[in-house]
Amino acid sequence: MEQRVLTPAVEAVASDGRKQRWEKHKQDRRAELTTGTIEAVRALGADAGMDDIARHIGVSKTVLYRYFADKNDLAAAVTLAYVESTIMPRLIEALSGDIGDYHLVQATISVYVETVSSDPNVYRFTMARPSGSRPVAADAEKIFAGALESTLDARFAARGAQVAGARTWARAIVGATTRSVEEWITDPDRSSTEITDELTMLIWSGLVGIVAAGGDPKAFAADPPKLPRSSDPTSVSRTTSGPDPRP
């Protein structure tokens, strides 16, 4: 029987085809295991170990290590999936809402807080990890900050305010929100409505001050908003100079 001999070119094509099929299988399997991990973390908690996760999914820990280098690699994959499928779509939808400025700020913060509070174990496993998945989480925050920057650009420009600081303001808003929510989700000492209202108060008052100064830091510094006088007659304003007259 005549044996077929593949030319180097045909062999290379066949080898490349096998490689592509393996890569697709690997990606599909990683996606399945990532989805399984999300469900495991929801059920078992953010501190679930690789053994617990593998057992919940119904595979051996060896299988997990075949597709993920370590727990940080698995957490990074879960973070990416969680951000792309859950957090970012909801935030972008909120930012795209055709509503008034104050309600836009309130709604966007509320969406983030409610998304996190409805899935605390997954959030702590991903976005609130001290390492490993943090680079992925940081990239997600940059994307959100970019979308927020575009919104600030459009809304400030419509009011004749400068927008040169929009990137700084957007990153500051995202940073304040994510850090506050990270701490809150670990130790939820108040309701989601309360933390939403507190963040809305901070961010909205800052935006009002920016617009009032026309978006110009120099104009703001020349005439910063004044704090109301204290109703306590013994209180001394921080802006006054000289010794404290209180005994």
N, C-alpha and C positions, 0 to 999 in steps of 0.2 A: 504494500500500500504506500502510495506516494505521500511523503510528509510535507506539509505546507510550511514554507519558510517565510516569515514576515520580514519585510524590508525594514531597515532602521526607521524610516519615516513613518511606516504603518505602525510599528511597535511604539513609537513615540506618541502617536495619536491615541492608540489604545491605552497607553499608560496615563496620558493626560485625562482621558475619559474616566478611567477608574479613579483617578485623583479627585476629579470634580464630583463624581458620585459620592465618594467618601466624605468630602468637605460638606456637601449638602446634607448627607446623613448626619454628620457631626453637628451641624448647625440646627437641624431639626430636633435632634436628640437633646441638645443643650436647651432649646426652647421648651421642650416637654419637661425637662428636669427643673428648669427655672419656674415654670408655671406650677409644678408640683411643690416646689420649695415655698412659693408664695402661700399656697394653701396650707402647707405644713406650719409655717410661721404664724399664720392666722390662728391655727388651732392650738399650737404648742407654746407660742410666745416668742418674743424677740431674742431670748437667750438660748433658743434651741440649738443644740450641737449637731454636728454632721451625722452622728449615729442616729439621733432622734429624727432628723430630717429624712435620712435614707429610709429608716424604718416606716415612717409615715407615708412616704411615696411608694414604698414597696420594692425597693431595690437595695443592693448592698452598698456600703460606704465606698467600696472599691469602684463601683460604677460611677459614683459622684466624682471621685478623684480621677477617673478616666477622662472626664469632660471638663473638670474645673481643677485648677492647680491647687487651690486651698479654699478655706471658708471665705476669705476676702474676695477671691475671684468669683465665687458663687454669689456673694453679697453684691458685688459690682454688677453682675448680670441681672440679679433681681431688681436692683436699683434702676437700671436702664429700662427694664420692662415696666416697672411700676410708674416711673416718670412718664414714659412715652404713652402708656395706655390709660393712665388714670389722672395724674396730677396736671400735666401740661395741657391736655385737651380742655379740661375744666377751667383752668386759669385763662387760656387764650379766649375761650368762649365768653368768660366774664369780662375780660378787657375789651372785647368787641361789642359789648352791649351798648345799645343806643339809649342811654339813660343819662340823667344829670350827673355832674361831676362828683358831688358828695356821695350819691347812691352808687356810683361806679366804684369809688374807693371802698365803701362799705361792702359792696357785693363781692369785690375781688378778694378782700381779706376774709370775708365769711366763707367763700368757696374753699380757700386754702385751709382754713381752720376746720371746717366741717369735713373736708376730705380726709384730713389727718385724724380727726377724732373718730371717724367711722372705721378707720383701719390702723389703730395705734401700734399693734404688733409689727405690721409690715413697715410702717414708717420708722419705728425705732430700729428695726433690723437693717434698714437701708439708709435713709437720710440722716439719722442721728448717730450713726456709727462713728467712733473716733478715728478710724482709719479704714484702709481697704477700699470701700465703696465711695469714700468722700470725694475723690477726683470726679467720679461720675455725677455725684450730687452737686458738686461745684459747677460742672458744665451745665447741668439743668438749671441752676440758679442764674447762670449767665444768659441762658436762653430766655428765661422769664424776665430778667432785667432788661434784655434787649426789646422784648415786646412791650414792657412797661415804658421804656424810653421813647419808643415810637408814639405811644399814647400821650405821654407828657408833651412831646414835641408838637403834636397836632393840637392838643387842647390849650397849651400855653400860647402857641403862635396865634390861635384864634382870638386871644385876648391881648395881642400886641406885646406879649412878654418875651424876653430873650430866652433862648433855649440852649445856650452853650453848656449850662450845667445839668442838662437833662440826664446825661449818663451817670453823673455822680449821684444825683437825687434818686434815680431809679435803683442803683445798686444799694444805696443807703436804705431805701424802703424795703427792698427784698431782704437785705441782711438783717434789719431790725425784726422783720416779720418771721423769718425762718429761725433765727436764734431764739426769739421769744417763744415760738411754738415748740421748738425742740425741748426747751426747759419745761414748758407747761405740760407737754405730753408725757414726760417722764414723771412729773409730780403735779397732776391736775388738781390744783388747789382752788380752782374756780371754774365756772361753766364756760362752754365754748362761746356763748353769747357775751359773757363778760370780757373775755380776752379779745374777742372781735371788737367790742366797743372801745376797749382801752387802746388797741392799736389804731383803730379808726380815728380816735381823738388825737393821738399823736401825729399821725400822718396827715390828716386833713388840716390841722392847724399849721403844720409846716408848709403845706402847699399853698394855703391862703396867704401866709407871710411872704412866700416867694413871689406869687402873682402880684401882691400889693406893692412889692418893690420892683415890679416889671422884670423879674428874673435877673436883676443886676445885683451881684454881691456887694458892690461898692455903695450903691444906693441903700441897700439893706443895712450895711454897717454904719452909714452916716445917720440913719434915722431908724434904729431897730424898734420893733413893737414894744410898747411899754407894758410891764406887768401891772395889774390893778393894784391900787393901794390896799394895804391890809386893813381889815376892820378892827384889828387889835391895836389900840392906841399905844401900847408899849412896844409894838414891833418897829424895827428900824429897817428902812429900805437898804438893800444891798448896794444900791447905786450911790448912796450918800457916802461922803468921806468923813474922816475925823474919828475920834474915839467913840466907843459905844457908850451912850449916856445912861444905859440901864445900870442899876446898882449891882 
